[in-house]
């Protein structure tokens, strides 16, 4: 039959095996979470760079719009002066 000592040793070995397996699972989960965190940081960085690029393009377009508006005003003044000369 199974002696008390053998039963105690079997229980201790089973507990140690369970703890080792739990640690393995925890380490695996930690690695997965770290990978997810790294990927999230990469995506965030890409979005940040894209936003910066869009802001620069927007500023450039606003400058172009301002220049076009000024040119239109000058053309309107020239047309106005020509109309006054014709009268």
PDB file of N, CA, C and O in Angstrom:
ATOM      1  N   UNK A   1       0.818  -1.180   0.000  1.00  0.00           N
ATOM      2  CA  UNK A   1       0.000   0.000   0.000  1.00  0.00           C
ATOM      3  C   UNK A   1       0.869   1.254   0.000  1.00  0.00           C
ATOM      4  O   UNK A   1       2.090   1.203   0.152  1.00  0.00           O
ATOM      5  N   UNK A   2       0.177   2.384  -0.179  1.00  0.00           N
ATOM      6  CA  UNK A   2       0.879   3.660  -0.224  1.00  0.00           C
ATOM      7  C   UNK A   2       1.097   4.145   1.201  1.00  0.00           C
ATOM      8  O   UNK A   2       0.167   4.270   1.998  1.00  0.00           O
ATOM      9  N   UNK A   3       2.338   4.404   1.479  1.00  0.00           N
ATOM     10  CA  UNK A   3       2.636   4.900   2.832  1.00  0.00           C
ATOM     11  C   UNK A   3       2.380   6.404   2.884  1.00  0.00           C
ATOM     12  O   UNK A   3       2.253   7.068   1.856  1.00  0.00           O
ATOM     13  N   UNK A   4       2.310   6.910   4.082  1.00  0.00           N
ATOM     14  CA  UNK A   4       2.068   8.329   4.301  1.00  0.00           C
ATOM     15  C   UNK A   4       3.210   9.157   3.735  1.00  0.00           C
ATOM     16  O   UNK A   4       2.978  10.240   3.198  1.00  0.00           O
ATOM     17  N   UNK A   5       4.415   8.674   3.845  1.00  0.00           N
ATOM     18  CA  UNK A   5       5.581   9.386   3.322  1.00  0.00           C
ATOM     19  C   UNK A   5       5.517   9.491   1.802  1.00  0.00           C
ATOM     20  O   UNK A   5       5.761  10.556   1.235  1.00  0.00           O
ATOM     21  N   UNK A   6       5.184   8.371   1.141  1.00  0.00           N
ATOM     22  CA  UNK A   6       5.072   8.390  -0.320  1.00  0.00           C
ATOM     23  C   UNK A   6       3.954   9.319  -0.778  1.00  0.00           C
ATOM     24  O   UNK A   6       4.103  10.033  -1.769  1.00  0.00           O
ATOM     25  N   UNK A   7       2.852   9.310  -0.069  1.00  0.00           N
ATOM     26  CA  UNK A   7       1.720  10.183  -0.398  1.00  0.00           C
ATOM     27  C   UNK A   7       2.113  11.644  -0.220  1.00  0.00           C
ATOM     28  O   UNK A   7       1.770  12.483  -1.053  1.00  0.00           O
ATOM     29  N   UNK A   8       2.826  11.954   0.850  1.00  0.00           N
ATOM     30  CA  UNK A   8       3.281  13.322   1.092  1.00  0.00           C
ATOM     31  C   UNK A   8       4.250  13.766   0.002  1.00  0.00           C
ATOM     32  O   UNK A   8       4.135  14.876  -0.517  1.00  0.00           O
ATOM     33  N   UNK A   9       5.201  12.908  -0.344  1.00  0.00           N
ATOM     34  CA  UNK A   9       6.156  13.253  -1.397  1.00  0.00           C
ATOM     35  C   UNK A   9       5.462  13.436  -2.744  1.00  0.00           C
ATOM     36  O   UNK A   9       5.810  14.346  -3.497  1.00  0.00           O
ATOM     37  N   UNK A  10       4.503  12.597  -3.054  1.00  0.00           N
ATOM     38  CA  UNK A  10       3.759  12.722  -4.308  1.00  0.00           C
ATOM     39  C   UNK A  10       2.989  14.036  -4.351  1.00  0.00           C
ATOM     40  O   UNK A  10       2.926  14.697  -5.388  1.00  0.00           O
ATOM     41  N   UNK A  11       2.407  14.404  -3.224  1.00  0.00           N
ATOM     42  CA  UNK A  11       1.662  15.662  -3.148  1.00  0.00           C
ATOM     43  C   UNK A  11       2.595  16.846  -3.341  1.00  0.00           C
ATOM     44  O   UNK A  11       2.265  17.782  -4.070  1.00  0.00           O
ATOM     45  N   UNK A  12       3.746  16.817  -2.701  1.00  0.00           N
ATOM     46  CA  UNK A  12       4.723  17.905  -2.829  1.00  0.00           C
ATOM     47  C   UNK A  12       5.213  18.017  -4.269  1.00  0.00           C
ATOM     48  O   UNK A  12       5.308  19.121  -4.806  1.00  0.00           O
ATOM     49  N   UNK A  13       5.522  16.895  -4.895  1.00  0.00           N
ATOM     50  CA  UNK A  13       5.992  16.901  -6.291  1.00  0.00           C
ATOM     51  C   UNK A  13       4.898  17.426  -7.219  1.00  0.00           C
ATOM     52  O   UNK A  13       5.182  18.190  -8.141  1.00  0.00           O
ATOM     53  N   UNK A  14       3.658  17.024  -6.983  1.00  0.00           N
ATOM     54  CA  UNK A  14       2.542  17.504  -7.803  1.00  0.00           C
ATOM     55  C   UNK A  14       2.372  19.018  -7.659  1.00  0.00           C
ATOM     56  O   UNK A  14       2.144  19.719  -8.645  1.00  0.00           O
ATOM     57  N   UNK A  15       2.485  19.516  -6.431  1.00  0.00           N
ATOM     58  CA  UNK A  15       2.360  20.956  -6.194  1.00  0.00           C
ATOM     59  C   UNK A  15       3.490  21.726  -6.872  1.00  0.00           C
ATOM     60  O   UNK A  15       3.259  22.773  -7.477  1.00  0.00           O
ATOM     61  N   UNK A  16       4.713  21.204  -6.767  1.00  0.00           N
ATOM     62  CA  UNK A  16       5.844  21.860  -7.414  1.00  0.00           C
ATOM     63  C   UNK A  16       5.696  21.854  -8.934  1.00  0.00           C
ATOM     64  O   UNK A  16       6.025  22.834  -9.603  1.00  0.00           O
ATOM     65  N   UNK A  17       5.202  20.748  -9.468  1.00  0.00           N
ATOM     66  CA  UNK A  17       4.964  20.671 -10.919  1.00  0.00           C
ATOM     67  C   UNK A  17       3.899  21.685 -11.344  1.00  0.00           C
ATOM     68  O   UNK A  17       4.042  22.355 -12.367  1.00  0.00           O
ATOM     69  N   UNK A  18       2.844  21.789 -10.558  1.00  0.00           N
ATOM     70  CA  UNK A  18       1.786  22.755 -10.867  1.00  0.00           C
ATOM     71  C   UNK A  18       2.320  24.183 -10.807  1.00  0.00           C
ATOM     72  O   UNK A  18       1.986  25.001 -11.664  1.00  0.00           O
ATOM     73  N   UNK A  19       3.138  24.489  -9.813  1.00  0.00           N
ATOM     74  CA  UNK A  19       3.730  25.826  -9.713  1.00  0.00           C
ATOM     75  C   UNK A  19       4.655  26.126 -10.899  1.00  0.00           C
ATOM     76  O   UNK A  19       4.639  27.230 -11.443  1.00  0.00           O
ATOM     77  N   UNK A  20       5.453  25.142 -11.288  1.00  0.00           N
ATOM     78  CA  UNK A  20       6.348  25.324 -12.430  1.00  0.00           C
ATOM     79  C   UNK A  20       5.537  25.583 -13.698  1.00  0.00           C
ATOM     80  O   UNK A  20       5.894  26.448 -14.498  1.00  0.00           O
ATOM     81  N   UNK A  21       4.450  24.837 -13.882  1.00  0.00           N
ATOM     82  CA  UNK A  21       3.610  25.032 -15.061  1.00  0.00           C
ATOM     83  C   UNK A  21       2.952  26.411 -15.034  1.00  0.00           C
ATOM     84  O   UNK A  21       2.876  27.080 -16.064  1.00  0.00           O
ATOM     85  N   UNK A  22       2.478  26.839 -13.864  1.00  0.00           N
ATOM     86  CA  UNK A  22       1.877  28.164 -13.732  1.00  0.00           C
ATOM     87  C   UNK A  22       2.880  29.254 -14.067  1.00  0.00           C
ATOM     88  O   UNK A  22       2.544  30.222 -14.749  1.00  0.00           O
ATOM     89  N   UNK A  23       4.111  29.101 -13.592  1.00  0.00           N
ATOM     90  CA  UNK A  23       5.144  30.088 -13.911  1.00  0.00           C
ATOM     91  C   UNK A  23       5.414  30.133 -15.411  1.00  0.00           C
ATOM     92  O   UNK A  23       5.624  31.205 -15.978  1.00  0.00           O
ATOM     93  N   UNK A  24       5.407  28.971 -16.045  1.00  0.00           N
ATOM     94  CA  UNK A  24       5.615  28.912 -17.496  1.00  0.00           C
ATOM     95  C   UNK A  24       4.500  29.660 -18.222  1.00  0.00           C
ATOM     96  O   UNK A  24       4.757  30.415 -19.160  1.00  0.00           O
ATOM     97  N   UNK A  25       3.272  29.447 -17.783  1.00  0.00           N
ATOM     98  CA  UNK A  25       2.129  30.131 -18.397  1.00  0.00           C
ATOM     99  C   UNK A  25       2.227  31.637 -18.163  1.00  0.00           C
ATOM    100  O   UNK A  25       1.965  32.424 -19.073  1.00  0.00           O
ATOM    101  N   UNK A  26       2.600  32.035 -16.962  1.00  0.00           N
ATOM    102  CA  UNK A  26       2.728  33.459 -16.647  1.00  0.00           C
ATOM    103  C   UNK A  26       3.807  34.109 -17.505  1.00  0.00           C
ATOM    104  O   UNK A  26       3.609  35.211 -18.015  1.00  0.00           O
ATOM    105  N   UNK A  27       4.932  33.448 -17.670  1.00  0.00           N
ATOM    106  CA  UNK A  27       6.016  33.997 -18.496  1.00  0.00           C
ATOM    107  C   UNK A  27       5.565  34.118 -19.949  1.00  0.00           C
ATOM    108  O   UNK A  27       5.852  35.116 -20.610  1.00  0.00           O
ATOM    109  N   UNK A  28       4.867  33.112 -20.441  1.00  0.00           N
ATOM    110  CA  UNK A  28       4.358  33.160 -21.814  1.00  0.00           C
ATOM    111  C   UNK A  28       3.385  34.323 -21.998  1.00  0.00           C
ATOM    112  O   UNK A  28       3.452  35.045 -22.992  1.00  0.00           O
ATOM    113  N   UNK A  29       2.491  34.496 -21.045  1.00  0.00           N
ATOM    114  CA  UNK A  29       1.536  35.605 -21.115  1.00  0.00           C
ATOM    115  C   UNK A  29       2.255  36.950 -21.048  1.00  0.00           C
ATOM    116  O   UNK A  29       1.885  37.890 -21.752  1.00  0.00           O
ATOM    117  N   UNK A  30       3.272  37.043 -20.211  1.00  0.00           N
ATOM    118  CA  UNK A  30       4.058  38.282 -20.102  1.00  0.00           C
ATOM    119  C   UNK A  30       4.709  38.618 -21.438  1.00  0.00           C
ATOM    120  O   UNK A  30       4.723  39.778 -21.850  1.00  0.00           O
ATOM    121  N   UNK A  31       5.248  37.608 -22.114  1.00  0.00           N
ATOM    122  CA  UNK A  31       5.865  37.845 -23.424  1.00  0.00           C
ATOM    123  C   UNK A  31       4.840  38.320 -24.432  1.00  0.00           C
ATOM    124  O   UNK A  31       5.109  39.231 -25.215  1.00  0.00           O
ATOM    125  N   UNK A  32       3.665  37.708 -24.417  1.00  0.00           N
ATOM    126  CA  UNK A  32       2.607  38.122 -25.343  1.00  0.00           C
ATOM    127  C   UNK A  32       2.177  39.556 -25.081  1.00  0.00           C
ATOM    128  O   UNK A  32       1.999  40.340 -26.013  1.00  0.00           O
ATOM    129  N   UNK A  33       2.011  39.892 -23.812  1.00  0.00           N
ATOM    130  CA  UNK A  33       1.602  41.246 -23.448  1.00  0.00           C
ATOM    131  C   UNK A  33       2.684  42.249 -23.856  1.00  0.00           C
ATOM    132  O   UNK A  33       2.375  43.334 -24.348  1.00  0.00           O
ATOM    133  N   UNK A  34       3.949  41.884 -23.650  1.00  0.00           N
ATOM    134  CA  UNK A  34       5.041  42.778 -24.042  1.00  0.00           C
ATOM    135  C   UNK A  34       5.047  42.996 -25.548  1.00  0.00           C
ATOM    136  O   UNK A  34       5.276  44.114 -26.009  1.00  0.00           O
ATOM    137  N   UNK A  35       4.797  41.937 -26.323  1.00  0.00           N
ATOM    138  CA  UNK A  35       4.743  42.057 -27.777  1.00  0.00           C
ATOM    139  C   UNK A  35       3.579  42.953 -28.202  1.00  0.00           C
ATOM    140  O   UNK A  35       3.722  43.787 -29.096  1.00  0.00           O
ATOM    141  N   UNK A  36       2.430  42.773 -27.554  1.00  0.00           N
ATOM    142  CA  UNK A  36       1.266  43.603 -27.858  1.00  0.00           C
ATOM    143  C   UNK A  36       1.558  45.066 -27.542  1.00  0.00           C
ATOM    144  O   UNK A  36       1.201  45.958 -28.312  1.00  0.00           O
ATOM    145  N   UNK A  37       2.206  45.304 -26.411  1.00  0.00           N
ATOM    146  CA  UNK A  37       2.559  46.659 -26.009  1.00  0.00           C
ATOM    147  C   UNK A  37       3.518  47.290 -27.019  1.00  0.00           C
ATOM    148  O   UNK A  37       3.363  48.455 -27.386  1.00  0.00           O
ATOM    149  N   UNK A  38       4.503  46.519 -27.462  1.00  0.00           N
ATOM    150  CA  UNK A  38       5.460  47.014 -28.454  1.00  0.00           C
ATOM    151  C   UNK A  38       4.745  47.368 -29.757  1.00  0.00           C
ATOM    152  O   UNK A  38       5.000  48.420 -30.343  1.00  0.00           O
ATOM    153  N   UNK A  39       3.847  46.486 -30.208  1.00  0.00           N
ATOM    154  CA  UNK A  39       3.110  46.755 -31.440  1.00  0.00           C
ATOM    155  C   UNK A  39       2.218  47.981 -31.302  1.00  0.00           C
ATOM    156  O   UNK A  39       2.080  48.765 -32.241  1.00  0.00           O
ATOM    157  N   UNK A  40       1.622  48.142 -30.148  1.00  0.00           N
ATOM    158  CA  UNK A  40       0.781  49.312 -29.895  1.00  0.00           C
ATOM    159  C   UNK A  40       1.609  50.592 -29.948  1.00  0.00           C
ATOM    160  O   UNK A  40       1.168  51.594 -30.511  1.00  0.00           O
ATOM    161  N   UNK A  41       2.796  50.563 -29.370  1.00  0.00           N
ATOM    162  CA  UNK A  41       3.686  51.725 -29.427  1.00  0.00           C
ATOM    163  C   UNK A  41       4.086  52.037 -30.867  1.00  0.00           C
ATOM    164  O   UNK A  41       4.132  53.202 -31.260  1.00  0.00           O
ATOM    165  N   UNK A  42       4.378  50.996 -31.656  1.00  0.00           N
ATOM    166  CA  UNK A  42       4.733  51.194 -33.062  1.00  0.00           C
ATOM    167  C   UNK A  42       3.595  51.841 -33.831  1.00  0.00           C
ATOM    168  O   UNK A  42       3.808  52.776 -34.604  1.00  0.00           O
ATOM    169  N   UNK A  43       2.383  51.339 -33.616  1.00  0.00           N
ATOM    170  CA  UNK A  43       1.217  51.894 -34.302  1.00  0.00           C
ATOM    171  C   UNK A  43       1.000  53.342 -33.891  1.00  0.00           C
ATOM    172  O   UNK A  43       0.712  54.196 -34.729  1.00  0.00           O
ATOM    173  N   UNK A  44       1.140  53.615 -32.596  1.00  0.00           N
ATOM    174  CA  UNK A  44       0.976  54.977 -32.102  1.00  0.00           C
ATOM    175  C   UNK A  44       2.012  55.910 -32.731  1.00  0.00           C
ATOM    176  O   UNK A  44       1.684  57.035 -33.108  1.00  0.00           O
ATOM    177  N   UNK A  45       3.240  55.456 -32.844  1.00  0.00           N
ATOM    178  CA  UNK A  45       4.294  56.264 -33.453  1.00  0.00           C
ATOM    179  C   UNK A  45       3.983  56.544 -34.924  1.00  0.00           C
ATOM    180  O   UNK A  45       4.178  57.662 -35.399  1.00  0.00           O
ATOM    181  N   UNK A  46       3.500  55.527 -35.643  1.00  0.00           N
ATOM    182  CA  UNK A  46       3.155  55.715 -37.055  1.00  0.00           C
ATOM    183  C   UNK A  46       2.027  56.730 -37.202  1.00  0.00           C
ATOM    184  O   UNK A  46       2.069  57.590 -38.081  1.00  0.00           O
ATOM    185  N   UNK A  47       1.023  56.626 -36.342  1.00  0.00           N
ATOM    186  CA  UNK A  47      -0.101  57.567 -36.399  1.00  0.00           C
ATOM    187  C   UNK A  47       0.389  58.975 -36.094  1.00  0.00           C
ATOM    188  O   UNK A  47      -0.031  59.932 -36.745  1.00  0.00           O
ATOM    189  N   UNK A  48       1.273  59.111 -35.110  1.00  0.00           N
ATOM    190  CA  UNK A  48       1.823  60.413 -34.757  1.00  0.00           C
ATOM    191  C   UNK A  48       2.558  61.030 -35.941  1.00  0.00           C
ATOM    192  O   UNK A  48       2.375  62.209 -36.242  1.00  0.00           O
ATOM    193  N   UNK A  49       3.391  60.236 -36.614  1.00  0.00           N
ATOM    194  CA  UNK A  49       4.143  60.731 -37.770  1.00  0.00           C
ATOM    195  C   UNK A  49       3.195  61.130 -38.892  1.00  0.00           C
ATOM    196  O   UNK A  49       3.405  62.144 -39.557  1.00  0.00           O
ATOM    197  N   UNK A  50       2.157  60.337 -39.101  1.00  0.00           N
ATOM    198  CA  UNK A  50       1.185  60.642 -40.140  1.00  0.00           C
ATOM    199  C   UNK A  50       0.458  61.952 -39.837  1.00  0.00           C
ATOM    200  O   UNK A  50       0.231  62.762 -40.735  1.00  0.00           O
ATOM    201  N   UNK A  51       0.096  62.155 -38.579  1.00  0.00           N
ATOM    202  CA  UNK A  51      -0.567  63.399 -38.181  1.00  0.00           C
ATOM    203  C   UNK A  51       0.344  64.597 -38.390  1.00  0.00           C
ATOM    204  O   UNK A  51      -0.104  65.646 -38.852  1.00  0.00           O
ATOM    205  N   UNK A  52       1.621  64.448 -38.053  1.00  0.00           N
ATOM    206  CA  UNK A  52       2.567  65.536 -38.281  1.00  0.00           C
ATOM    207  C   UNK A  52       2.645  65.878 -39.765  1.00  0.00           C
ATOM    208  O   UNK A  52       2.654  67.051 -40.139  1.00  0.00           O
ATOM    209  N   UNK A  53       2.700  64.857 -40.598  1.00  0.00           N
ATOM    210  CA  UNK A  53       2.773  65.076 -42.038  1.00  0.00           C
ATOM    211  C   UNK A  53       1.513  65.779 -42.534  1.00  0.00           C
ATOM    212  O   UNK A  53       1.595  66.698 -43.350  1.00  0.00           O
ATOM    213  N   UNK A  54       0.351  65.355 -42.049  1.00  0.00           N
ATOM    214  CA  UNK A  54      -0.900  65.996 -42.449  1.00  0.00           C
ATOM    215  C   UNK A  54      -0.952  67.456 -42.004  1.00  0.00           C
ATOM    216  O   UNK A  54      -1.443  68.310 -42.743  1.00  0.00           O
ATOM    217  N   UNK A  55      -0.452  67.748 -40.810  1.00  0.00           N
ATOM    218  CA  UNK A  55      -0.426  69.127 -40.329  1.00  0.00           C
ATOM    219  C   UNK A  55       0.482  69.992 -41.196  1.00  0.00           C
ATOM    220  O   UNK A  55       0.145  71.135 -41.503  1.00  0.00           O
ATOM    221  N   UNK A  56       1.633  69.451 -41.591  1.00  0.00           N
ATOM    222  CA  UNK A  56       2.535  70.202 -42.470  1.00  0.00           C
ATOM    223  C   UNK A  56       1.879  70.474 -43.816  1.00  0.00           C
ATOM    224  O   UNK A  56       1.972  71.581 -44.346  1.00  0.00           O
ATOM    225  N   UNK A  57       1.211  69.457 -44.370  1.00  0.00           N
ATOM    226  CA  UNK A  57       0.517  69.639 -45.633  1.00  0.00           C
ATOM    227  C   UNK A  57      -0.592  70.675 -45.505  1.00  0.00           C
ATOM    228  O   UNK A  57      -0.802  71.488 -46.405  1.00  0.00           O
ATOM    229  N   UNK A  58      -1.299  70.638 -44.383  1.00  0.00           N
ATOM    230  CA  UNK A  58      -2.372  71.602 -44.148  1.00  0.00           C
ATOM    231  C   UNK A  58      -1.819  73.023 -44.071  1.00  0.00           C
ATOM    232  O   UNK A  58      -2.400  73.944 -44.646  1.00  0.00           O
ATOM    233  N   UNK A  59      -0.714  73.206 -43.374  1.00  0.00           N
ATOM    234  CA  UNK A  59      -0.087  74.525 -43.293  1.00  0.00           C
ATOM    235  C   UNK A  59       0.332  74.996 -44.681  1.00  0.00           C
ATOM    236  O   UNK A  59       0.145  76.160 -45.038  1.00  0.00           O
ATOM    237  N   UNK A  60       0.900  74.079 -45.456  1.00  0.00           N
ATOM    238  CA  UNK A  60       1.332  74.422 -46.815  1.00  0.00           C
ATOM    239  C   UNK A  60       0.129  74.839 -47.664  1.00  0.00           C
ATOM    240  O   UNK A  60       0.201  75.818 -48.407  1.00  0.00           O
ATOM    241  N   UNK A  61      -0.978  74.095 -47.553  1.00  0.00           N
ATOM    242  CA  UNK A  61      -2.182  74.440 -48.306  1.00  0.00           C
ATOM    243  C   UNK A  61      -2.756  75.780 -47.879  1.00  0.00           C
ATOM    244  O   UNK A  61      -3.228  76.553 -48.712  1.00  0.00           O
ATOM    245  N   UNK A  62      -2.717  76.057 -46.581  1.00  0.00           N
ATOM    246  CA  UNK A  62      -3.210  77.351 -46.097  1.00  0.00           C
ATOM    247  C   UNK A  62      -2.364  78.493 -46.644  1.00  0.00           C
ATOM    248  O   UNK A  62      -2.898  79.538 -47.015  1.00  0.00           O
ATOM    249  N   UNK A  63      -1.057  78.304 -46.696  1.00  0.00           N
ATOM    250  CA  UNK A  63      -0.185  79.327 -47.272  1.00  0.00           C
ATOM    251  C   UNK A  63      -0.511  79.533 -48.747  1.00  0.00           C
ATOM    252  O   UNK A  63      -0.572  80.667 -49.222  1.00  0.00           O
ATOM    253  N   UNK A  64      -0.720  78.427 -49.474  1.00  0.00           N
ATOM    254  CA  UNK A  64      -1.074  78.529 -50.882  1.00  0.00           C
ATOM    255  C   UNK A  64      -2.399  79.248 -51.066  1.00  0.00           C
ATOM    256  O   UNK A  64      -2.543  80.067 -51.973  1.00  0.00           O
ATOM    257  N   UNK A  65      -3.369  78.946 -50.205  1.00  0.00           N
ATOM    258  CA  UNK A  65      -4.669  79.618 -50.275  1.00  0.00           C
ATOM    259  C   UNK A  65      -4.517  81.115 -50.015  1.00  0.00           C
ATOM    260  O   UNK A  65      -5.147  81.928 -50.692  1.00  0.00           O
ATOM    261  N   UNK A  66      -3.690  81.480 -49.043  1.00  0.00           N
ATOM    262  CA  UNK A  66      -3.452  82.897 -48.762  1.00  0.00           C
ATOM    263  C   UNK A  66      -2.821  83.596 -49.956  1.00  0.00           C
ATOM    264  O   UNK A  66      -3.210  84.708 -50.313  1.00  0.00           O
ATOM    265  N   UNK A  67      -1.844  82.937 -50.570  1.00  0.00           N
ATOM    266  CA  UNK A  67      -1.202  83.519 -51.755  1.00  0.00           C
ATOM    267  C   UNK A  67      -2.199  83.690 -52.891  1.00  0.00           C
ATOM    268  O   UNK A  67      -2.210  84.727 -53.554  1.00  0.00           O
ATOM    269  N   UNK A  68      -3.038  82.681 -53.121  1.00  0.00           N
ATOM    270  CA  UNK A  68      -4.047  82.777 -54.171  1.00  0.00           C
ATOM    271  C   UNK A  68      -5.042  83.900 -53.877  1.00  0.00           C
ATOM    272  O   UNK A  68      -5.449  84.627 -54.783  1.00  0.00           O
ATOM    273  N   UNK A  69      -5.425  84.037 -52.623  1.00  0.00           N
ATOM    274  CA  UNK A  69      -6.362  85.099 -52.252  1.00  0.00           C
ATOM    275  C   UNK A  69      -5.738  86.465 -52.513  1.00  0.00           C
ATOM    276  O   UNK A  69      -6.409  87.370 -53.007  1.00  0.00           O
ATOM    277  N   UNK A  70      -4.470  86.618 -52.186  1.00  0.00           N
ATOM    278  CA  UNK A  70      -3.788  87.893 -52.435  1.00  0.00           C
ATOM    279  C   UNK A  70      -3.687  88.174 -53.932  1.00  0.00           C
ATOM    280  O   UNK A  70      -3.882  89.310 -54.364  1.00  0.00           O
ATOM    281  N   UNK A  71      -3.383  87.151 -54.721  1.00  0.00           N
ATOM    282  CA  UNK A  71      -3.302  87.329 -56.166  1.00  0.00           C
ATOM    283  C   UNK A  71      -4.659  87.711 -56.743  1.00  0.00           C
ATOM    284  O   UNK A  71      -4.739  88.561 -57.629  1.00  0.00           O
ATOM    285  N   UNK A  72      -5.720  87.092 -56.248  1.00  0.00           N
ATOM    286  CA  UNK A  72      -7.059  87.427 -56.711  1.00  0.00           C
ATOM    287  C   UNK A  72      -7.411  88.867 -56.364  1.00  0.00           C
ATOM    288  O   UNK A  72      -8.029  89.569 -57.164  1.00  0.00           O
ATOM    289  N   UNK A  73      -7.016  89.306 -55.167  1.00  0.00           N
ATOM    290  CA  UNK A  73      -7.270  90.694 -54.777  1.00  0.00           C
ATOM    291  C   UNK A  73      -6.535  91.657 -55.709  1.00  0.00           C
ATOM    292  O   UNK A  73      -7.090  92.671 -56.134  1.00  0.00           O
ATOM    293  N   UNK A  74      -5.274  91.326 -56.024  1.00  0.00           N
ATOM    294  CA  UNK A  74      -4.504  92.172 -56.934  1.00  0.00           C
ATOM    295  C   UNK A  74      -5.152  92.216 -58.311  1.00  0.00           C
ATOM    296  O   UNK A  74      -5.247  93.281 -58.920  1.00  0.00           O
ATOM    297  N   UNK A  75      -5.595  91.066 -58.801  1.00  0.00           N
ATOM    298  CA  UNK A  75      -6.256  91.022 -60.100  1.00  0.00           C
ATOM    299  C   UNK A  75      -7.546  91.826 -60.078  1.00  0.00           C
ATOM    300  O   UNK A  75      -7.864  92.518 -61.045  1.00  0.00           O
ATOM    301  N   UNK A  76      -8.291  91.741 -58.980  1.00  0.00           N
ATOM    302  CA  UNK A  76      -9.530  92.500 -58.850  1.00  0.00           C
ATOM    303  C   UNK A  76      -9.224  93.995 -58.853  1.00  0.00           C
ATOM    304  O   UNK A  76      -9.966  94.773 -59.453  1.00  0.00           O
ATOM    305  N   UNK A  77      -8.154  94.404 -58.196  1.00  0.00           N
ATOM    306  CA  UNK A  77      -7.764  95.816 -58.195  1.00  0.00           C
ATOM    307  C   UNK A  77      -7.388  96.273 -59.602  1.00  0.00           C
ATOM    308  O   UNK A  77      -7.757  97.365 -60.033  1.00  0.00           O
ATOM    309  N   UNK A  78      -6.654  95.426 -60.305  1.00  0.00           N
ATOM    310  CA  UNK A  78      -6.239  95.767 -61.667  1.00  0.00           C
ATOM    311  C   UNK A  78      -7.462  95.899 -62.566  1.00  0.00           C
ATOM    312  O   UNK A  78      -7.553  96.839 -63.356  1.00  0.00           O
ATOM    313  N   UNK A  79      -8.398  94.969 -62.452  1.00  0.00           N
ATOM    314  CA  UNK A  79      -9.622  95.025 -63.248  1.00  0.00           C
ATOM    315  C   UNK A  79     -10.418  96.275 -62.882  1.00  0.00           C
ATOM    316  O   UNK A  79     -10.964  96.942 -63.760  1.00  0.00           O
ATOM    317  N   UNK A  80     -10.485  96.591 -61.605  1.00  0.00           N
ATOM    318  CA  UNK A  80     -11.188  97.799 -61.169  1.00  0.00           C
ATOM    319  C   UNK A  80     -10.555  99.056 -61.737  1.00  0.00           C
ATOM    320  O   UNK A  80     -11.266  99.970 -62.154  1.00  0.00           O
ATOM    321  N   UNK A  81      -9.230  99.119 -61.760  1.00  0.00           N
ATOM    322  CA  UNK A  81      -8.532 100.281 -62.317  1.00  0.00           C
ATOM    323  C   UNK A  81      -8.776 100.393 -63.815  1.00  0.00           C
ATOM    324  O   UNK A  81      -8.941 101.498 -64.332  1.00  0.00           O
ATOM    325  N   UNK A  82      -8.802  99.284 -64.507  1.00  0.00           N
ATOM    326  CA  UNK A  82      -9.047  99.291 -65.952  1.00  0.00           C
ATOM    327  C   UNK A  82     -10.449  99.797 -66.249  1.00  0.00           C
ATOM    328  O   UNK A  82     -10.648 100.559 -67.196  1.00  0.00           O
ATOM    329  N   UNK A  83     -11.427  99.378 -65.441  1.00  0.00           N
ATOM    330  CA  UNK A  83     -12.805  99.838 -65.642  1.00  0.00           C
ATOM    331  C   UNK A  83     -12.888 101.337 -65.423  1.00  0.00           C
ATOM    332  O   UNK A  83     -13.594 102.027 -66.158  1.00  0.00           O
ATOM    333  N   UNK A  84     -12.179 101.858 -64.423  1.00  0.00           N
ATOM    334  CA  UNK A  84     -12.198 103.294 -64.157  1.00  0.00           C
ATOM    335  C   UNK A  84     -11.560 104.050 -65.312  1.00  0.00           C
ATOM    336  O   UNK A  84     -12.034 105.126 -65.675  1.00  0.00           O
ATOM    337  N   UNK A  85     -10.505 103.518 -65.893  1.00  0.00           N
ATOM    338  CA  UNK A  85      -9.847 104.178 -67.018  1.00  0.00           C
ATOM    339  C   UNK A  85     -10.747 104.233 -68.247  1.00  0.00           C
ATOM    340  O   UNK A  85     -10.737 105.217 -68.987  1.00  0.00           O
ATOM    341  N   UNK A  86     -11.516 103.188 -68.459  1.00  0.00           N
ATOM    342  CA  UNK A  86     -12.401 103.132 -69.628  1.00  0.00           C
ATOM    343  C   UNK A  86     -13.516 104.161 -69.529  1.00  0.00           C
ATOM    344  O   UNK A  86     -14.012 104.627 -70.555  1.00  0.00           O
ATOM    345  N   UNK A  87     -13.910 104.517 -68.351  1.00  0.00           N
ATOM    346  CA  UNK A  87     -15.033 105.462 -68.174  1.00  0.00           C
ATOM    347  C   UNK A  87     -14.557 106.814 -68.417  1.00  0.00           C
ATOM    348  O   UNK A  87     -15.330 107.767 -68.324  1.00  0.00           O
TER     349      UNK A  87
END
